Amino acid sequence: MAAPATLGSTQAPETTLLELVQAVSEVARTDQEVVATVLHMLRSGRVRLCGSFRDTLLQDA
């Protein structure tokens, strides 16, 4: 996952969807847990997407 722009910044780190899913998959027990965790992280603003899915809306997921 890409690092935040500045150390100690409150800005959410940017990552691709693939990198985020891979990172969460390393610690999640099930696919459902991966999906729920990724959605929570994106909706809460803890991470921001860059790349192909950067401007994708998450309301319907």
ROSE-4610 file (N, C-alpha, C; in Angstrom, 1 decimal, always signed):
// ROSE-4610
residu = [M/M/M/A/A/A/A/A/A/P/P/P/A/A/A/T/T/T/L/L/L/G/G/G/S/S/S/T/T/T/Q/Q/Q/A/A/A/P/P/P/E/E/E/T/T/T/T/T/T/L/L/L/L/L/L/E/E/E/L/L/L/V/V/V/Q/Q/Q/A/A/A/V/V/V/S/S/S/E/E/E/V/V/V/A/A/A/R/R/R/T/T/T/D/D/D/Q/Q/Q/E/E/E/V/V/V/V/V/V/A/A/A/T/T/T/V/V/V/L/L/L/H/H/H/M/M/M/L/L/L/R/R/R/S/S/S/G/G/G/R/R/R/V/V/V/R/R/R/L/L/L/C/C/C/G/G/G/S/S/S/F/F/F/R/R/R/D/D/D/T/T/T/L/L/L/L/L/L/Q/Q/Q/D/D/D/A/A/A]
num = [1/1/1/2/2/2/3/3/3/4/4/4/5/5/5/6/6/6/7/7/7/8/8/8/9/9/9/10/10/10/11/11/11/12/12/12/13/13/13/14/14/14/15/15/15/16/16/16/17/17/17/18/18/18/19/19/19/20/20/20/21/21/21/22/22/22/23/23/23/24/24/24/25/25/25/26/26/26/27/27/27/28/28/28/29/29/29/30/30/30/31/31/31/32/32/32/33/33/33/34/34/34/35/35/35/36/36/36/37/37/37/38/38/38/39/39/39/40/40/40/41/41/41/42/42/42/43/43/43/44/44/44/45/45/45/46/46/46/47/47/47/48/48/48/49/49/49/50/50/50/51/51/51/52/52/52/53/53/53/54/54/54/55/55/55/56/56/56/57/57/57/58/58/58/59/59/59/60/60/60/61/61/61]
x = [+0.8/+0.0/+0.9/+0.4/+1.2/+1.2/+2.2/+2.3/+1.6/+1.2/+0.6/+1.6/+1.0/+1.8/+2.9/+2.6/+3.6/+3.5/+4.6/+4.7/+3.9/+3.0/+2.3/+1.0/+0.8/-0.3/-1.6/-2.7/-4.0/-4.7/-4.0/-4.5/-4.5/-5.6/-5.7/-4.7/-4.1/-3.1/-3.9/-3.3/-3.9/-3.3/-4.2/-3.8/-4.7/-4.2/-5.1/-6.1/-7.1/-8.1/-7.4/-6.6/-5.9/-4.9/-4.2/-3.3/-4.0/-5.1/-6.0/-6.5/-7.1/-7.6/-6.6/-5.4/-4.3/-3.8/-3.7/-3.3/-4.3/-5.6/-6.6/-6.7/-6.5/-6.6/-5.6/-4.5/-3.4/-3.8/-4.8/-5.1/-6.6/-7.4/-8.8/-9.0/-10.0/-10.3/-11.2/-12.0/-13.0/-13.0/-13.6/-13.8/-14.8/-15.8/-16.8/-16.1/-15.2/-14.5/-13.6/-13.0/-12.2/-13.1/-14.3/-15.2/-15.7/-16.1/-16.6/-15.6/-14.4/-13.3/-12.9/-12.7/-12.4/-13.5/-14.7/-15.8/-15.8/-15.6/-15.5/-14.4/-13.2/-12.1/-12.3/-12.9/-13.2/-14.3/-15.4/-16.5/-16.1/-15.3/-14.9/-13.8/-13.2/-12.2/-10.8/-10.6/-9.3/-8.3/-8.8/-7.9/-8.7/-7.9/-8.5/-7.9/-8.8/-8.3/-7.6/-6.6/-6.0/-6.1/-5.9/-5.9/-7.3/-7.6/-8.8/-10.1/-10.1/-11.4/-11.4/-10.6/-10.5/-11.8/-12.6/-13.8/-15.1/-14.9/-16.1/-16.9/-18.2/-19.1/-19.3/-19.4/-19.5/-20.9/-21.8/-23.1/-23.9/-23.8/-24.5/-23.9/-22.6/-21.9/-22.3]
y = [-1.2/+0.0/+1.2/+2.2/+3.5/+4.2/+4.9/+5.6/+6.9/+7.5/+8.8/+9.8/+10.9/+11.9/+12.5/+12.7/+13.2/+12.4/+12.2/+11.5/+12.3/+11.6/+12.3/+13.0/+12.9/+13.5/+12.8/+13.6/+13.0/+12.6/+12.8/+12.4/+10.9/+10.3/+8.9/+8.4/+7.3/+6.8/+6.4/+6.6/+6.2/+4.8/+4.0/+2.6/+2.2/+1.2/+0.7/-0.3/-0.6/-1.6/-3.0/-3.3/-4.6/-4.7/-3.6/-3.6/-3.7/-3.0/-3.0/-4.4/-5.1/-6.4/-7.4/-7.3/-8.2/-8.1/-6.8/-6.6/-7.1/-6.9/-7.3/-8.9/-9.4/-10.9/-11.6/-11.0/-11.6/-11.9/-11.1/-11.3/-11.7/-11.6/-12.0/-13.5/-14.0/-15.4/-15.9/-15.0/-15.4/-14.3/-14.7/-13.7/-12.6/-13.0/-12.1/-11.1/-11.5/-10.6/-9.6/-10.1/-9.2/-8.1/-8.5/-7.5/-6.5/-7.0/-6.1/-5.1/-5.6/-4.8/-3.7/-4.1/-3.2/-2.1/-2.5/-1.5/-0.6/-1.1/-0.2/+0.8/+0.3/+1.2/+2.3/+2.0/+3.0/+3.9/+3.4/+4.3/+5.2/+4.7/+5.5/+6.6/+6.5/+7.4/+7.0/+5.9/+5.4/+5.3/+4.9/+4.8/+5.4/+5.9/+6.4/+5.6/+5.4/+4.6/+5.5/+5.0/+5.6/+4.6/+5.0/+4.0/+3.9/+2.8/+2.6/+2.8/+2.5/+2.6/+3.8/+4.8/+6.0/+6.7/+6.9/+7.6/+6.8/+5.5/+4.6/+4.9/+4.9/+5.1/+3.8/+3.9/+2.7/+2.5/+3.3/+3.2/+1.9/+1.4/+0.2/-1.1/-1.1/-2.3/-2.9]
z = [+0.0/+0.0/+0.0/-0.7/-0.8/+0.6/+0.9/+2.2/+2.1/+3.3/+3.3/+2.7/+2.2/+1.6/+2.5/+3.8/+4.7/+6.0/+6.6/+7.9/+9.0/+9.7/+10.7/+10.2/+8.9/+8.3/+8.7/+8.7/+8.9/+7.6/+6.5/+5.2/+5.1/+4.5/+4.3/+3.3/+3.5/+2.4/+1.2/+0.0/-1.2/-1.6/-2.2/-2.6/-3.8/-4.5/-5.5/-4.9/-5.5/-5.0/-4.8/-5.8/-5.7/-4.5/-4.3/-3.2/-1.9/-1.8/-0.5/-0.3/-1.3/-1.2/-0.8/-1.4/-1.1/+0.4/+0.8/+2.2/+3.2/+3.0/+3.9/+3.8/+2.7/+2.5/+3.3/+3.6/+4.4/+5.8/+6.3/+7.7/+7.9/+6.9/+7.0/+7.0/+7.6/+7.6/+6.5/+5.9/+4.9/+3.8/+2.6/+1.6/+2.0/+2.8/+3.3/+4.2/+5.0/+5.9/+5.1/+4.0/+3.1/+2.6/+2.0/+1.4/+2.4/+3.6/+4.6/+5.1/+5.3/+5.8/+4.7/+3.5/+2.4/+2.3/+2.3/+2.2/+3.3/+4.5/+5.7/+5.6/+5.2/+5.1/+4.1/+3.0/+1.9/+2.3/+2.9/+3.3/+4.4/+5.3/+6.5/+6.2/+5.0/+4.6/+5.2/+5.7/+6.3/+5.2/+4.0/+2.8/+1.6/+0.6/-0.6/-1.8/-2.8/-3.9/-4.9/-5.6/-6.8/-7.9/-9.1/-10.2/-10.8/-11.4/-12.2/-11.4/-10.1/-9.3/-8.4/-8.7/-7.9/-7.7/-8.7/-8.6/-8.6/-8.3/-8.2/-6.9/-7.1/-6.0/-5.2/-3.9/-3.0/-2.4/-2.7/-2.0/-2.3/-3.5/-3.8/-3.5/-3.0/-2.7/-1.4]
